[in-house]
Amino acid sequence: MKKNILDYIPIIRRIRRNHALEHATMHVLSERYPGLRMMGISNPKGFLMVADLPTELMTEATLEAKNRLKAGETDLAVHPNCGSNIAVPTLVASMVAGSVLALSTVNEKKPKWYHYLIAAASAVPAYFLARPLGPITQKYITTSGEIEDTQVKGVLTQKVLNGSVHKVDTEA
Protein backbone atom coordinates (compact mmCIF):
# COMPACT_ATOMS: atom_id res chain seq x y z
CA MET A 1 0.00 0.00 0.00
CA LYS A 2 1.22 3.50 -0.84
CA LYS A 3 2.36 5.37 2.26
CA ASN A 4 0.88 8.78 3.09
CA ILE A 5 3.58 11.45 3.32
CA LEU A 6 2.32 12.31 6.83
CA ASP A 7 3.30 8.80 7.97
CA TYR A 8 6.98 9.72 7.65
CA ILE A 9 6.65 12.02 10.67
CA PRO A 10 6.43 9.69 13.71
CA ILE A 11 4.39 11.98 16.00
CA ILE A 12 1.89 12.79 13.23
CA ARG A 13 1.61 9.09 12.31
CA ARG A 14 0.78 8.23 15.94
CA ILE A 15 -1.82 10.99 16.25
CA ARG A 16 -3.49 9.94 12.97
CA ARG A 17 -3.65 6.30 14.08
CA ASN A 18 -4.97 7.20 17.53
CA HIS A 19 -7.54 9.51 15.93
CA ALA A 20 -8.67 6.60 13.73
CA LEU A 21 -8.90 4.32 16.77
CA GLU A 22 -10.90 6.98 18.62
CA HIS A 23 -13.37 7.24 15.71
CA ALA A 24 -13.61 3.46 15.33
CA THR A 25 -14.32 3.17 19.07
CA MET A 26 -17.10 5.72 18.69
CA HIS A 27 -18.59 3.71 15.82
CA VAL A 28 -18.52 0.53 17.93
CA LEU A 29 -20.08 2.32 20.92
CA SER A 30 -22.78 3.85 18.68
CA GLU A 31 -23.64 0.39 17.34
CA ARG A 32 -23.87 -1.06 20.85
CA TYR A 33 -25.49 1.90 22.62
CA PRO A 34 -27.55 4.01 20.17
CA GLY A 35 -27.95 7.57 21.40
CA LEU A 36 -24.88 7.45 23.66
CA ARG A 37 -23.38 10.92 23.99
CA MET A 38 -19.61 10.96 23.66
CA MET A 39 -16.71 13.20 22.75
CA GLY A 40 -13.06 12.43 22.13
CA ILE A 41 -9.69 13.98 21.47
CA SER A 42 -6.56 12.22 20.28
CA ASN A 43 -2.90 12.72 21.06
CA PRO A 44 0.38 10.86 20.35
CA LYS A 45 -0.09 8.59 23.37
CA GLY A 46 -3.72 7.61 22.80
CA PHE A 47 -6.99 9.44 23.22
CA LEU A 48 -9.43 10.76 25.80
CA MET A 49 -13.10 9.99 25.51
CA VAL A 50 -15.97 11.39 27.51
CA ALA A 51 -18.73 8.79 27.68
CA ASP A 52 -20.84 7.67 30.60
CA LEU A 53 -19.73 4.04 30.56
CA PRO A 54 -17.80 1.75 32.89
CA THR A 55 -14.14 1.09 32.09
CA GLU A 56 -14.83 -2.50 31.02
CA LEU A 57 -17.27 -1.47 28.27
CA MET A 58 -14.90 1.22 26.99
CA THR A 59 -12.04 -1.29 26.95
CA GLU A 60 -14.10 -3.89 25.07
CA ALA A 61 -15.23 -1.32 22.49
CA THR A 62 -11.69 -0.02 21.97
CA LEU A 63 -10.28 -3.53 21.49
CA GLU A 64 -13.06 -4.41 19.04
CA ALA A 65 -12.40 -1.16 17.16
CA LYS A 66 -8.68 -1.96 16.97
CA ASN A 67 -9.37 -5.47 15.68
CA ARG A 68 -11.85 -4.22 13.08
CA LEU A 69 -9.43 -1.59 11.81
CA LYS A 70 -6.67 -4.19 11.57
CA ALA A 71 -9.08 -6.50 9.72
CA GLY A 72 -9.47 -3.85 7.02
CA GLU A 73 -12.54 -1.85 8.12
CA THR A 74 -10.66 1.40 7.54
CA ASP A 75 -13.92 3.27 6.89
CA LEU A 76 -14.36 3.26 10.70
CA ALA A 77 -11.59 5.89 10.82
CA VAL A 78 -13.98 8.52 9.44
CA HIS A 79 -16.71 9.72 11.82
CA PRO A 80 -19.62 12.05 10.94
CA ASN A 81 -19.30 13.99 14.21
CA CYS A 82 -15.59 14.79 13.89
CA GLY A 83 -14.58 18.43 14.32
CA SER A 84 -12.98 18.30 10.86
CA ASN A 85 -16.49 18.27 9.40
CA ILE A 86 -17.04 21.73 10.88
CA ALA A 87 -13.50 23.15 10.78
CA VAL A 88 -12.76 22.51 7.10
CA PRO A 89 -15.89 24.11 5.60
CA THR A 90 -15.59 26.97 8.09
CA LEU A 91 -12.03 27.60 6.92
CA VAL A 92 -13.15 27.56 3.28
CA ALA A 93 -16.06 29.93 4.02
CA SER A 94 -13.73 32.28 5.91
CA MET A 95 -11.29 32.33 3.01
CA VAL A 96 -14.10 33.09 0.57
CA ALA A 97 -15.46 35.89 2.78
CA GLY A 98 -11.97 37.35 3.24
CA SER A 99 -11.30 37.21 -0.48
CA VAL A 100 -14.61 38.90 -1.28
CA LEU A 101 -13.85 41.65 1.26
CA ALA A 102 -10.35 42.14 -0.12
CA LEU A 103 -11.63 42.38 -3.68
CA SER A 104 -14.63 44.55 -2.79
CA THR A 105 -12.47 47.28 -1.25
CA VAL A 106 -11.48 48.15 -4.82
CA ASN A 107 -14.95 49.67 -5.20
CA GLU A 108 -14.96 52.25 -2.40
CA LYS A 109 -18.18 53.86 -3.69
CA LYS A 110 -20.38 51.30 -1.95
CA PRO A 111 -21.02 51.61 1.82
CA LYS A 112 -19.00 49.37 4.15
CA TRP A 113 -22.04 47.37 5.28
CA TYR A 114 -22.65 46.39 1.64
CA HIS A 115 -19.20 44.76 1.39
CA TYR A 116 -19.85 42.76 4.56
CA LEU A 117 -23.25 41.69 3.29
CA ILE A 118 -21.75 40.40 0.04
CA ALA A 119 -18.96 38.61 1.98
CA ALA A 120 -21.51 36.90 4.24
CA ALA A 121 -23.73 36.02 1.29
CA SER A 122 -20.70 34.40 -0.38
CA ALA A 123 -19.52 32.55 2.74
CA VAL A 124 -22.78 30.71 3.41
CA PRO A 125 -22.95 28.76 0.13
CA ALA A 126 -19.17 28.23 0.29
CA TYR A 127 -19.61 26.56 3.70
CA PHE A 128 -22.28 24.17 2.42
CA LEU A 129 -20.44 23.40 -0.80
CA ALA A 130 -17.25 22.63 1.19
CA ARG A 131 -18.93 20.19 3.61
CA PRO A 132 -17.84 17.08 1.66
CA LEU A 133 -14.23 18.14 2.28
CA GLY A 134 -14.55 17.29 6.01
CA PRO A 135 -14.71 13.50 5.59
CA ILE A 136 -12.10 13.65 2.82
CA THR A 137 -9.78 15.55 5.17
CA GLN A 138 -10.35 12.89 7.84
CA LYS A 139 -9.63 10.06 5.44
CA TYR A 140 -6.41 11.44 3.99
CA ILE A 141 -5.03 13.88 6.58
CA THR A 142 -6.32 13.67 10.15
CA THR A 143 -6.75 9.88 10.52
CA SER A 144 -5.07 6.72 9.30
CA GLY A 145 -7.12 3.54 9.27
CA GLU A 146 -3.88 1.59 8.76
CA ILE A 147 -3.07 1.27 12.47
CA GLU A 148 -0.58 -1.57 11.88
CA ASP A 149 1.21 -2.41 15.15
CA THR A 150 -0.73 0.00 17.40
CA GLN A 151 -1.49 -1.67 20.72
CA VAL A 152 -3.96 -0.65 23.42
CA LYS A 153 -1.91 -0.54 26.62
CA GLY A 154 -4.71 0.33 29.01
CA VAL A 155 -7.87 2.26 29.74
CA LEU A 156 -8.10 4.44 32.85
CA THR A 157 -11.40 5.98 33.90
CA GLN A 158 -12.09 9.03 36.02
CA LYS A 159 -15.62 9.85 37.16
CA VAL A 160 -16.42 13.51 36.53
CA LEU A 161 -19.75 15.01 37.59
CA ASN A 162 -22.39 12.82 35.90
CA GLY A 163 -20.09 11.07 33.45
CA SER A 164 -16.73 9.43 32.89
CA VAL A 165 -13.53 10.45 31.16
CA HIS A 166 -11.63 7.50 29.72
CA LYS A 167 -7.93 7.76 28.99
CA VAL A 168 -6.96 5.17 26.40
CA ASP A 169 -3.20 4.62 26.24
CA THR A 170 -1.68 3.21 23.06
CA GLU A 171 1.74 2.18 21.88
CA ALA A 172 3.10 1.63 18.39
Secondary structure, DSSP 8 states (H G I E B T S, - for coil): ----GGGGSHHHHHHHHHHHHHHHHHHHHHHHSTT--EEEEEETTEEEEEES--HHHHHHHHHHHHHHHHTT-GGGG--TT-THHHHHHHHHHHHHHHHHHHHHTT-TTS-HHHHHHHHHHHHHHHHHHHTTHHHHHIIIII--S--TT-EEEEEEEEEETTEEEEEEEEE-
